[in-house]
Amino acid sequence: SLLTQGLAGIQAVDVPGVENVDVTELVDGHSSYLSAAQLILEHLELNTYYPVFVPLPTAVSK
């Protein structure tokens, strides 16, 4: 149940191989994670960013 397990993303997890990162200062709330994704990745020093809602090029059929 949610009362015993907690809600995803609002507390640290104790899982081997998973590093917990507090990005509270980068987001205003649940709905701002999408718009803050690039800033969060930069904060984590990850240089890969895949924009959301940008259509991928499609193959042209002949």
mmCIF file of the N, C-alpha and C atoms, coordinates in Angstrom:
data_MODEL
# 
_entry.id   MODEL 
# 
loop_
_atom_site.group_PDB 
_atom_site.id 
_atom_site.type_symbol 
_atom_site.label_atom_id 
_atom_site.label_alt_id 
_atom_site.label_comp_id 
_atom_site.label_asym_id 
_atom_site.label_entity_id 
_atom_site.label_seq_id 
_atom_site.pdbx_PDB_ins_code 
_atom_site.Cartn_x 
_atom_site.Cartn_y 
_atom_site.Cartn_z 
_atom_site.occupancy 
_atom_site.B_iso_or_equiv 
_atom_site.pdbx_formal_charge 
_atom_site.auth_seq_id 
_atom_site.auth_comp_id 
_atom_site.auth_asym_id 
_atom_site.auth_atom_id 
_atom_site.pdbx_PDB_model_num 
ATOM 1   N N  . SER A 1 1  ? 0.837  -1.185 0.000   1.00 0.00 ? 1  SER A N  1 
ATOM 2   C CA . SER A 1 1  ? 0.000  0.000  0.000   1.00 0.00 ? 1  SER A CA 1 
ATOM 3   C C  . SER A 1 1  ? 0.878  1.243  0.000   1.00 0.00 ? 1  SER A C  1 
ATOM 4   N N  . LEU A 1 2  ? 0.309  2.375  -0.408  1.00 0.00 ? 2  LEU A N  1 
ATOM 5   C CA . LEU A 1 2  ? 1.065  3.622  -0.442  1.00 0.00 ? 2  LEU A CA 1 
ATOM 6   C C  . LEU A 1 2  ? 1.541  4.048  0.939   1.00 0.00 ? 2  LEU A C  1 
ATOM 7   N N  . LEU A 1 3  ? 0.775  3.694  1.961   1.00 0.00 ? 3  LEU A N  1 
ATOM 8   C CA . LEU A 1 3  ? 1.156  4.096  3.307   1.00 0.00 ? 3  LEU A CA 1 
ATOM 9   C C  . LEU A 1 3  ? 2.399  3.368  3.790   1.00 0.00 ? 3  LEU A C  1 
ATOM 10  N N  . THR A 1 4  ? 2.598  2.132  3.360   1.00 0.00 ? 4  THR A N  1 
ATOM 11  C CA . THR A 1 4  ? 3.771  1.383  3.796   1.00 0.00 ? 4  THR A CA 1 
ATOM 12  C C  . THR A 1 4  ? 4.931  1.490  2.823   1.00 0.00 ? 4  THR A C  1 
ATOM 13  N N  . GLN A 1 5  ? 4.655  1.666  1.541   1.00 0.00 ? 5  GLN A N  1 
ATOM 14  C CA . GLN A 1 5  ? 5.707  1.728  0.534   1.00 0.00 ? 5  GLN A CA 1 
ATOM 15  C C  . GLN A 1 5  ? 6.164  3.152  0.233   1.00 0.00 ? 5  GLN A C  1 
ATOM 16  N N  . GLY A 1 6  ? 5.307  4.139  0.402   1.00 0.00 ? 6  GLY A N  1 
ATOM 17  C CA . GLY A 1 6  ? 5.646  5.515  0.063   1.00 0.00 ? 6  GLY A CA 1 
ATOM 18  C C  . GLY A 1 6  ? 5.357  5.790  -1.401  1.00 0.00 ? 6  GLY A C  1 
ATOM 19  N N  . LEU A 1 7  ? 5.434  7.043  -1.764  1.00 0.00 ? 7  LEU A N  1 
ATOM 20  C CA . LEU A 1 7  ? 5.206  7.450  -3.147  1.00 0.00 ? 7  LEU A CA 1 
ATOM 21  C C  . LEU A 1 7  ? 6.535  7.556  -3.876  1.00 0.00 ? 7  LEU A C  1 
ATOM 22  N N  . ALA A 1 8  ? 6.547  7.155  -5.120  1.00 0.00 ? 8  ALA A N  1 
ATOM 23  C CA . ALA A 1 8  ? 7.777  7.190  -5.910  1.00 0.00 ? 8  ALA A CA 1 
ATOM 24  C C  . ALA A 1 8  ? 8.271  8.617  -6.066  1.00 0.00 ? 8  ALA A C  1 
ATOM 25  N N  . GLY A 1 9  ? 9.556  8.807  -5.836  1.00 0.00 ? 9  GLY A N  1 
ATOM 26  C CA . GLY A 1 9  ? 10.179 10.090 -6.098  1.00 0.00 ? 9  GLY A CA 1 
ATOM 27  C C  . GLY A 1 9  ? 10.170 11.091 -4.961  1.00 0.00 ? 9  GLY A C  1 
ATOM 28  N N  . ILE A 1 10 ? 9.532  10.775 -3.845  1.00 0.00 ? 10 ILE A N  1 
ATOM 29  C CA . ILE A 1 10 ? 9.510  11.765 -2.763  1.00 0.00 ? 10 ILE A CA 1 
ATOM 30  C C  . ILE A 1 10 ? 10.369 11.370 -1.566  1.00 0.00 ? 10 ILE A C  1 
ATOM 31  N N  . GLN A 1 11 ? 10.983 10.214 -1.632  1.00 0.00 ? 11 GLN A N  1 
ATOM 32  C CA . GLN A 1 11 ? 11.907 9.820  -0.581  1.00 0.00 ? 11 GLN A CA 1 
ATOM 33  C C  . GLN A 1 11 ? 13.035 9.008  -1.204  1.00 0.00 ? 11 GLN A C  1 
ATOM 34  N N  . ALA A 1 12 ? 14.122 8.914  -0.470  1.00 0.00 ? 12 ALA A N  1 
ATOM 35  C CA . ALA A 1 12 ? 15.264 8.131  -0.951  1.00 0.00 ? 12 ALA A CA 1 
ATOM 36  C C  . ALA A 1 12 ? 14.892 6.652  -1.019  1.00 0.00 ? 12 ALA A C  1 
ATOM 37  N N  . VAL A 1 13 ? 15.565 5.932  -1.908  1.00 0.00 ? 13 VAL A N  1 
ATOM 38  C CA . VAL A 1 13 ? 15.371 4.488  -2.007  1.00 0.00 ? 13 VAL A CA 1 
ATOM 39  C C  . VAL A 1 13 ? 16.649 3.791  -1.572  1.00 0.00 ? 13 VAL A C  1 
ATOM 40  N N  . ASP A 1 14 ? 16.513 2.618  -1.024  1.00 0.00 ? 14 ASP A N  1 
ATOM 41  C CA . ASP A 1 14 ? 17.658 1.834  -0.580  1.00 0.00 ? 14 ASP A CA 1 
ATOM 42  C C  . ASP A 1 14 ? 17.799 0.640  -1.512  1.00 0.00 ? 14 ASP A C  1 
ATOM 43  N N  . VAL A 1 15 ? 18.408 0.896  -2.676  1.00 0.00 ? 15 VAL A N  1 
ATOM 44  C CA . VAL A 1 15 ? 18.571 -0.129 -3.697  1.00 0.00 ? 15 VAL A CA 1 
ATOM 45  C C  . VAL A 1 15 ? 20.033 -0.124 -4.129  1.00 0.00 ? 15 VAL A C  1 
ATOM 46  N N  . PRO A 1 16 ? 20.709 -1.267 -4.063  1.00 0.00 ? 16 PRO A N  1 
ATOM 47  C CA . PRO A 1 16 ? 22.102 -1.314 -4.499  1.00 0.00 ? 16 PRO A CA 1 
ATOM 48  C C  . PRO A 1 16 ? 22.244 -0.831 -5.950  1.00 0.00 ? 16 PRO A C  1 
ATOM 49  N N  . GLY A 1 17 ? 23.220 0.038  -6.182  1.00 0.00 ? 17 GLY A N  1 
ATOM 50  C CA . GLY A 1 17 ? 23.465 0.548  -7.523  1.00 0.00 ? 17 GLY A CA 1 
ATOM 51  C C  . GLY A 1 17 ? 22.676 1.793  -7.875  1.00 0.00 ? 17 GLY A C  1 
ATOM 52  N N  . VAL A 1 18 ? 21.786 2.229  -6.989  1.00 0.00 ? 18 VAL A N  1 
ATOM 53  C CA . VAL A 1 18 ? 20.981 3.429  -7.242  1.00 0.00 ? 18 VAL A CA 1 
ATOM 54  C C  . VAL A 1 18 ? 21.495 4.551  -6.354  1.00 0.00 ? 18 VAL A C  1 
ATOM 55  N N  . GLU A 1 19 ? 21.809 5.689  -6.980  1.00 0.00 ? 19 GLU A N  1 
ATOM 56  C CA . GLU A 1 19 ? 22.242 6.861  -6.226  1.00 0.00 ? 19 GLU A CA 1 
ATOM 57  C C  . GLU A 1 19 ? 21.069 7.825  -6.098  1.00 0.00 ? 19 GLU A C  1 
ATOM 58  N N  . ASN A 1 20 ? 20.730 8.191  -4.895  1.00 0.00 ? 20 ASN A N  1 
ATOM 59  C CA . ASN A 1 20 ? 19.657 9.143  -4.648  1.00 0.00 ? 20 ASN A CA 1 
ATOM 60  C C  . ASN A 1 20 ? 20.194 10.557 -4.816  1.00 0.00 ? 20 ASN A C  1 
ATOM 61  N N  . VAL A 1 21 ? 19.463 11.387 -5.543  1.00 0.00 ? 21 VAL A N  1 
ATOM 62  C CA . VAL A 1 21 ? 19.857 12.775 -5.769  1.00 0.00 ? 21 VAL A CA 1 
ATOM 63  C C  . VAL A 1 21 ? 18.668 13.664 -5.441  1.00 0.00 ? 21 VAL A C  1 
ATOM 64  N N  . ASP A 1 22 ? 18.892 14.649 -4.590  1.00 0.00 ? 22 ASP A N  1 
ATOM 65  C CA . ASP A 1 22 ? 17.834 15.591 -4.222  1.00 0.00 ? 22 ASP A CA 1 
ATOM 66  C C  . ASP A 1 22 ? 17.867 16.765 -5.198  1.00 0.00 ? 22 ASP A C  1 
ATOM 67  N N  . VAL A 1 23 ? 16.834 16.895 -6.016  1.00 0.00 ? 23 VAL A N  1 
ATOM 68  C CA . VAL A 1 23 ? 16.754 17.992 -6.992  1.00 0.00 ? 23 VAL A CA 1 
ATOM 69  C C  . VAL A 1 23 ? 15.665 18.991 -6.603  1.00 0.00 ? 23 VAL A C  1 
ATOM 70  N N  . THR A 1 24 ? 15.370 19.049 -5.312  1.00 0.00 ? 24 THR A N  1 
ATOM 71  C CA . THR A 1 24 ? 14.317 19.940 -4.823  1.00 0.00 ? 24 THR A CA 1 
ATOM 72  C C  . THR A 1 24 ? 14.524 21.374 -5.278  1.00 0.00 ? 24 THR A C  1 
ATOM 73  N N  . GLU A 1 25 ? 15.781 21.834 -5.283  1.00 0.00 ? 25 GLU A N  1 
ATOM 74  C CA . GLU A 1 25 ? 16.042 23.221 -5.661  1.00 0.00 ? 25 GLU A CA 1 
ATOM 75  C C  . GLU A 1 25 ? 15.882 23.469 -7.159  1.00 0.00 ? 25 GLU A C  1 
ATOM 76  N N  . LEU A 1 26 ? 15.737 22.415 -7.949  1.00 0.00 ? 26 LEU A N  1 
ATOM 77  C CA . LEU A 1 26 ? 15.617 22.562 -9.401  1.00 0.00 ? 26 LEU A CA 1 
ATOM 78  C C  . LEU A 1 26 ? 14.183 22.455 -9.903  1.00 0.00 ? 26 LEU A C  1 
ATOM 79  N N  . VAL A 1 27 ? 13.283 21.949 -9.084  1.00 0.00 ? 27 VAL A N  1 
ATOM 80  C CA . VAL A 1 27 ? 11.891 21.764 -9.519  1.00 0.00 ? 27 VAL A CA 1 
ATOM 81  C C  . VAL A 1 27 ? 10.938 22.423 -8.526  1.00 0.00 ? 27 VAL A C  1 
ATOM 82  N N  . ASP A 1 28 ? 9.810  22.883 -9.042  1.00 0.00 ? 28 ASP A N  1 
ATOM 83  C CA . ASP A 1 28 ? 8.798  23.508 -8.192  1.00 0.00 ? 28 ASP A CA 1 
ATOM 84  C C  . ASP A 1 28 ? 7.776  22.500 -7.681  1.00 0.00 ? 28 ASP A C  1 
ATOM 85  N N  . GLY A 1 29 ? 7.662  21.378 -8.349  1.00 0.00 ? 29 GLY A N  1 
ATOM 86  C CA . GLY A 1 29 ? 6.696  20.358 -7.961  1.00 0.00 ? 29 GLY A CA 1 
ATOM 87  C C  . GLY A 1 29 ? 6.677  19.261 -8.996  1.00 0.00 ? 29 GLY A C  1 
ATOM 88  N N  . HIS A 1 30 ? 5.770  18.311 -8.801  1.00 0.00 ? 30 HIS A N  1 
ATOM 89  C CA . HIS A 1 30 ? 5.690  17.138 -9.675  1.00 0.00 ? 30 HIS A CA 1 
ATOM 90  C C  . HIS A 1 30 ? 5.580  17.512 -11.152 1.00 0.00 ? 30 HIS A C  1 
ATOM 91  N N  . SER A 1 31 ? 4.770  18.496 -11.459 1.00 0.00 ? 31 SER A N  1 
ATOM 92  C CA . SER A 1 31 ? 4.527  18.841 -12.865 1.00 0.00 ? 31 SER A CA 1 
ATOM 93  C C  . SER A 1 31 ? 5.674  19.600 -13.512 1.00 0.00 ? 31 SER A C  1 
ATOM 94  N N  . SER A 1 32 ? 6.686  19.982 -12.757 1.00 0.00 ? 32 SER A N  1 
ATOM 95  C CA . SER A 1 32 ? 7.787  20.742 -13.357 1.00 0.00 ? 32 SER A CA 1 
ATOM 96  C C  . SER A 1 32 ? 8.995  19.877 -13.719 1.00 0.00 ? 32 SER A C  1 
ATOM 97  N N  . TYR A 1 33 ? 8.944  18.576 -13.441 1.00 0.00 ? 33 TYR A N  1 
ATOM 98  C CA . TYR A 1 33 ? 10.070 17.710 -13.798 1.00 0.00 ? 33 TYR A CA 1 
ATOM 99  C C  . TYR A 1 33 ? 10.318 17.699 -15.304 1.00 0.00 ? 33 TYR A C  1 
ATOM 100 N N  . LEU A 1 34 ? 9.264  17.677 -16.100 1.00 0.00 ? 34 LEU A N  1 
ATOM 101 C CA . LEU A 1 34 ? 9.422  17.632 -17.550 1.00 0.00 ? 34 LEU A CA 1 
ATOM 102 C C  . LEU A 1 34 ? 10.156 18.865 -18.056 1.00 0.00 ? 34 LEU A C  1 
ATOM 103 N N  . SER A 1 35 ? 9.753  20.038 -17.623 1.00 0.00 ? 35 SER A N  1 
ATOM 104 C CA . SER A 1 35 ? 10.399 21.258 -18.099 1.00 0.00 ? 35 SER A CA 1 
ATOM 105 C C  . SER A 1 35 ? 11.793 21.436 -17.505 1.00 0.00 ? 35 SER A C  1 
ATOM 106 N N  . ALA A 1 36 ? 12.087 20.784 -16.382 1.00 0.00 ? 36 ALA A N  1 
ATOM 107 C CA . ALA A 1 36 ? 13.390 20.904 -15.737 1.00 0.00 ? 36 ALA A CA 1 
ATOM 108 C C  . ALA A 1 36 ? 14.341 19.769 -16.109 1.00 0.00 ? 36 ALA A C  1 
ATOM 109 N N  . ALA A 1 37 ? 13.936 18.876 -16.999 1.00 0.00 ? 37 ALA A N  1 
ATOM 110 C CA . ALA A 1 37 ? 14.738 17.687 -17.319 1.00 0.00 ? 37 ALA A CA 1 
ATOM 111 C C  . ALA A 1 37 ? 16.154 18.034 -17.758 1.00 0.00 ? 37 ALA A C  1 
ATOM 112 N N  . GLN A 1 38 ? 16.313 18.985 -18.660 1.00 0.00 ? 38 GLN A N  1 
ATOM 113 C CA . GLN A 1 38 ? 17.655 19.330 -19.133 1.00 0.00 ? 38 GLN A CA 1 
ATOM 114 C C  . GLN A 1 38 ? 18.495 19.921 -18.002 1.00 0.00 ? 38 GLN A C  1 
ATOM 115 N N  . LEU A 1 39 ? 17.910 20.770 -17.187 1.00 0.00 ? 39 LEU A N  1 
ATOM 116 C CA . LEU A 1 39 ? 18.619 21.357 -16.052 1.00 0.00 ? 39 LEU A CA 1 
ATOM 117 C C  . LEU A 1 39 ? 19.050 20.279 -15.055 1.00 0.00 ? 39 LEU A C  1 
ATOM 118 N N  . ILE A 1 40 ? 18.182 19.307 -14.810 1.00 0.00 ? 40 ILE A N  1 
ATOM 119 C CA . ILE A 1 40 ? 18.518 18.207 -13.901 1.00 0.00 ? 40 ILE A CA 1 
ATOM 120 C C  . ILE A 1 40 ? 19.681 17.394 -14.460 1.00 0.00 ? 40 ILE A C  1 
ATOM 121 N N  . LEU A 1 41 ? 19.636 17.072 -15.752 1.00 0.00 ? 41 LEU A N  1 
ATOM 122 C CA . LEU A 1 41 ? 20.728 16.306 -16.366 1.00 0.00 ? 41 LEU A CA 1 
ATOM 123 C C  . LEU A 1 41 ? 22.038 17.076 -16.310 1.00 0.00 ? 41 LEU A C  1 
ATOM 124 N N  . GLU A 1 42 ? 21.997 18.394 -16.525 1.00 0.00 ? 42 GLU A N  1 
ATOM 125 C CA . GLU A 1 42 ? 23.207 19.209 -16.416 1.00 0.00 ? 42 GLU A CA 1 
ATOM 126 C C  . GLU A 1 42 ? 23.725 19.197 -14.982 1.00 0.00 ? 42 GLU A C  1 
ATOM 127 N N  . HIS A 1 43 ? 22.825 19.284 -14.012 1.00 0.00 ? 43 HIS A N  1 
ATOM 128 C CA . HIS A 1 43 ? 23.195 19.242 -12.599 1.00 0.00 ? 43 HIS A CA 1 
ATOM 129 C C  . HIS A 1 43 ? 23.895 17.920 -12.266 1.00 0.00 ? 43 HIS A C  1 
ATOM 130 N N  . LEU A 1 44 ? 23.445 16.845 -12.887 1.00 0.00 ? 44 LEU A N  1 
ATOM 131 C CA . LEU A 1 44 ? 24.037 15.524 -12.669 1.00 0.00 ? 44 LEU A CA 1 
ATOM 132 C C  . LEU A 1 44 ? 25.273 15.295 -13.525 1.00 0.00 ? 44 LEU A C  1 
ATOM 133 N N  . GLU A 1 45 ? 25.633 16.319 -14.325 1.00 0.00 ? 45 GLU A N  1 
ATOM 134 C CA . GLU A 1 45 ? 26.767 16.254 -15.242 1.00 0.00 ? 45 GLU A CA 1 
ATOM 135 C C  . GLU A 1 45 ? 26.609 15.127 -16.256 1.00 0.00 ? 45 GLU A C  1 
ATOM 136 N N  . LEU A 1 46 ? 25.389 14.964 -16.725 1.00 0.00 ? 46 LEU A N  1 
ATOM 137 C CA . LEU A 1 46 ? 25.099 14.024 -17.805 1.00 0.00 ? 46 LEU A CA 1 
ATOM 138 C C  . LEU A 1 46 ? 24.879 14.855 -19.057 1.00 0.00 ? 46 LEU A C  1 
ATOM 139 N N  . ASN A 1 47 ? 25.544 14.531 -20.128 1.00 0.00 ? 47 ASN A N  1 
ATOM 140 C CA . ASN A 1 47 ? 25.477 15.378 -21.317 1.00 0.00 ? 47 ASN A CA 1 
ATOM 141 C C  . ASN A 1 47 ? 24.496 14.884 -22.370 1.00 0.00 ? 47 ASN A C  1 
ATOM 142 N N  . THR A 1 48 ? 23.681 13.915 -22.044 1.00 0.00 ? 48 THR A N  1 
ATOM 143 C CA . THR A 1 48 ? 22.713 13.407 -23.010 1.00 0.00 ? 48 THR A CA 1 
ATOM 144 C C  . THR A 1 48 ? 21.335 13.927 -22.654 1.00 0.00 ? 48 THR A C  1 
ATOM 145 N N  . TYR A 1 49 ? 20.707 14.567 -23.613 1.00 0.00 ? 49 TYR A N  1 
ATOM 146 C CA . TYR A 1 49 ? 19.367 15.118 -23.394 1.00 0.00 ? 49 TYR A CA 1 
ATOM 147 C C  . TYR A 1 49 ? 18.524 14.824 -24.615 1.00 0.00 ? 49 TYR A C  1 
ATOM 148 N N  . TYR A 1 50 ? 17.395 14.221 -24.403 1.00 0.00 ? 50 TYR A N  1 
ATOM 149 C CA . TYR A 1 50 ? 16.478 13.926 -25.489 1.00 0.00 ? 50 TYR A CA 1 
ATOM 150 C C  . TYR A 1 50 ? 15.247 14.803 -25.321 1.00 0.00 ? 50 TYR A C  1 
ATOM 151 N N  . PRO A 1 51 ? 15.103 15.848 -26.142 1.00 0.00 ? 51 PRO A N  1 
ATOM 152 C CA . PRO A 1 51 ? 13.947 16.738 -26.002 1.00 0.00 ? 51 PRO A CA 1 
ATOM 153 C C  . PRO A 1 51 ? 12.636 15.961 -26.114 1.00 0.00 ? 51 PRO A C  1 
ATOM 154 N N  . VAL A 1 52 ? 11.669 16.383 -25.355 1.00 0.00 ? 52 VAL A N  1 
ATOM 155 C CA . VAL A 1 52 ? 10.360 15.751 -25.362 1.00 0.00 ? 52 VAL A CA 1 
ATOM 156 C C  . VAL A 1 52 ? 9.478  16.464 -26.367 1.00 0.00 ? 52 VAL A C  1 
ATOM 157 N N  . PHE A 1 53 ? 8.660  15.714 -27.035 1.00 0.00 ? 53 PHE A N  1 
ATOM 158 C CA . PHE A 1 53 ? 7.692  16.238 -27.993 1.00 0.00 ? 53 PHE A CA 1 
ATOM 159 C C  . PHE A 1 53 ? 8.329  16.779 -29.268 1.00 0.00 ? 53 PHE A C  1 
ATOM 160 N N  . VAL A 1 54 ? 9.551  16.404 -29.550 1.00 0.00 ? 54 VAL A N  1 
ATOM 161 C CA . VAL A 1 54 ? 10.165 16.763 -30.824 1.00 0.00 ? 54 VAL A CA 1 
ATOM 162 C C  . VAL A 1 54 ? 10.031 15.541 -31.719 1.00 0.00 ? 54 VAL A C  1 
ATOM 163 N N  . PRO A 1 55 ? 9.317  15.665 -32.830 1.00 0.00 ? 55 PRO A N  1 
ATOM 164 C CA . PRO A 1 55 ? 9.115  14.488 -33.685 1.00 0.00 ? 55 PRO A CA 1 
ATOM 165 C C  . PRO A 1 55 ? 10.434 13.993 -34.275 1.00 0.00 ? 55 PRO A C  1 
ATOM 166 N N  . LEU A 1 56 ? 10.579 12.687 -34.298 1.00 0.00 ? 56 LEU A N  1 
ATOM 167 C CA . LEU A 1 56 ? 11.750 12.077 -34.916 1.00 0.00 ? 56 LEU A CA 1 
ATOM 168 C C  . LEU A 1 56 ? 11.586 12.093 -36.429 1.00 0.00 ? 56 LEU A C  1 
ATOM 169 N N  . PRO A 1 57 ? 12.687 12.228 -37.144 1.00 0.00 ? 57 PRO A N  1 
ATOM 170 C CA . PRO A 1 57 ? 12.578 12.178 -38.614 1.00 0.00 ? 57 PRO A CA 1 
ATOM 171 C C  . PRO A 1 57 ? 12.014 10.827 -39.042 1.00 0.00 ? 57 PRO A C  1 
ATOM 172 N N  . THR A 1 58 ? 11.152 10.846 -40.019 1.00 0.00 ? 58 THR A N  1 
ATOM 173 C CA . THR A 1 58 ? 10.566 9.599  -40.506 1.00 0.00 ? 58 THR A CA 1 
ATOM 174 C C  . THR A 1 58 ? 11.192 9.232  -41.838 1.00 0.00 ? 58 THR A C  1 
ATOM 175 N N  . ALA A 1 59 ? 11.269 7.946  -42.074 1.00 0.00 ? 59 ALA A N  1 
ATOM 176 C CA . ALA A 1 59 ? 11.809 7.464  -43.346 1.00 0.00 ? 59 ALA A CA 1 
ATOM 177 C C  . ALA A 1 59 ? 10.812 7.783  -44.457 1.00 0.00 ? 59 ALA A C  1 
ATOM 178 N N  . VAL A 1 60 ? 11.328 8.216  -45.567 1.00 0.00 ? 60 VAL A N  1 
ATOM 179 C CA . VAL A 1 60 ? 10.478 8.544  -46.713 1.00 0.00 ? 60 VAL A CA 1 
ATOM 180 C C  . VAL A 1 60 ? 10.332 7.300  -47.570 1.00 0.00 ? 60 VAL A C  1 
ATOM 181 N N  . SER A 1 61 ? 9.106  6.885  -47.798 1.00 0.00 ? 61 SER A N  1 
ATOM 182 C CA . SER A 1 61 ? 8.845  5.717  -48.644 1.00 0.00 ? 61 SER A CA 1 
ATOM 183 C C  . SER A 1 61 ? 8.882  6.129  -50.101 1.00 0.00 ? 61 SER A C  1 
ATOM 184 N N  . LYS A 1 62 ? 9.440  5.257  -50.938 1.00 0.00 ? 62 LYS A N  1 
ATOM 185 C CA . LYS A 1 62 ? 9.491  5.534  -52.378 1.00 0.00 ? 62 LYS A CA 1 
ATOM 186 C C  . LYS A 1 62 ? 8.560  4.629  -53.113 1.00 0.00 ? 62 LYS A C  1 
# 
